[in-house]
Amino acid sequence: MRRLIKYLTFADYVVGVFTHKDPQGLLDKFAGKGERINDNRERVDFGENIGWFIDKATSIAYKTTKGTIRYNKKGEAHIVPARP
């Protein structure tokens, strides 16, 4: 594990930066209404800017209205910005 941590950086994990002021409002309005990706995720177009998607290949950040809602086993959810 120590070797793995040595080679991974924060940038390896970051796919976006969520900046919307009301995440709970977005979840209340859009949860369960997106395109299902798998049992734990759905893709949603929120219709307004929710943050920045970071292209790992170029390191360029793009404003985006799209994101994935990710659910855990407890039914809790969070939003991750996705490619515009």
N, C-alpha and C positions, 0 to 999 in steps of 0.2 A: 504494500500500500504506500509506503514512504516513497518509493520510486515513482509511482503514478502521480502522487501529489507534486513531486518535484517538477514534472514536465507539464502539468496542466496549469493554465493561468485563468484568471477571472474572465478574460475575453473568450475562452473556450466555452463558457457557459452562457454568456449574455447573448440573447437573441433580440432583445428589445428593452426599451425603457418606457414604462407605463407612466403617463403624466396627467391623465384625466382627473378632474377634481371630485368626481362622485362614482367611485367604482361600485359601491353597493347599489346605487341607482341603475347602473348598467346591468349588473347581475339580475336585479329584480325584473328589469324590462326584457332582457334577452336570453336568460338561462332557459335551455330546453327548446329554443326556437332556431338554432343554427343548424348547419350541415354536420351531421355526426361523423367524426373521424374514427373513433373507437369507443369503448365503454366509458373512458375517462375524459374524452376531449370532444369539443365541437368547435367548428369554425364559424365565426360570426362577422358580418359587416355591420358595425355599430352606427354608420351613417354620420359620424362626426369624428374628429381627430381624437385618438385615445393615447397617442404617444409616438414613439419612434421604433421602427424596425431597423436592425443593424445587419447589413449584408456581411457575413463572415468572410467571403471571398475578397471583397474590396474594402471592408471596414467603413463603408459609407452608410450613414443613417438616413432613413427616409421617413417622413411623416406618414402615418397610416390610420385608416379608419377600421382596419380589419384586425382581428385577434382571435386567439383560441381561449375558450373557457375550459379550464382544467379542474377536474373534480377529484377529491381524494376519497378514501374508503368511508370517511365520516360524513360525506355529503357536502363538505366545505368546498369552496371554489375560489379560483383566482383567475385573472385575465393576463394573458401574455400577448403583446403586440405581434402581428404577423406581417408577412410580405404584402405590400399594397397591391 
